[in-house]
Amino acid sequence: MRFRILISGACLLVLTTFCNNPKGTEPKNADKHLTPKQMVGVLVDIHLAEGAIRDKQNQGQPFDYYTNYYYSGIFKKHGITKEDLNQSMLYYKDNLKTLEVIYSRVVDSLSRLQGPSPKQ
């Protein structure tokens, strides 16, 4: 349960970070966006990176350096740019049912990576 709350908070953080688009300024090529399958892969990696970044920050490591380091790696791995991700987030912001399905898959993927929960 605690893991799902953490994921929900992280989802909100990602949405607010990448959807910060001033009113009236639509992204270029708004019709170009990542597929839901691509979004799942990118968002899983972003959530894992955010956890690693927070860990580094808690250890007193430079936040900006690791943020750039991890995000650059994610963009390279998936063959996308920050603009591609921003455009996709704006697209899915207007297609919330699809975004809900995407995030459900992200949570499932992260839960599988976490492993089985300890018996209570």
Steps between C-alpha positions, in 0.01 A plus 500: 500500500780738593670422167186597306478831689864567414433420133192724496704787640774437246241495220373838610856633507570374148175642366556843651864508391442400140164667449611846604405654167401869500142553388468555128833342409429160354802281442642466150373188326232446766375208292833320556512313826644184647281192485353372827753213499788746455360723774487208744868423440606864531291564811622185675856617440414852618352371825802279562730794424304729733550249781873487430519879480323536836739246649800696369349822630451345846870407493591863433582443132434777244132479398540680164790286386319171562172628357672591174702177504201268546262684268763520224542123530125443484462717191793326332375151592156567354623707203294805598554860605361696791276677250365163380410412858349843565287475185386153597408607853299789360326264259412250773392779735214548254447122476468413867344157455803389300734663753323308777562173314864599447552576869327180601758313291780712649388411853474131404851506350648674803320260734648203314846655524450554873427132551242333719378688803587356836217307662327695770 
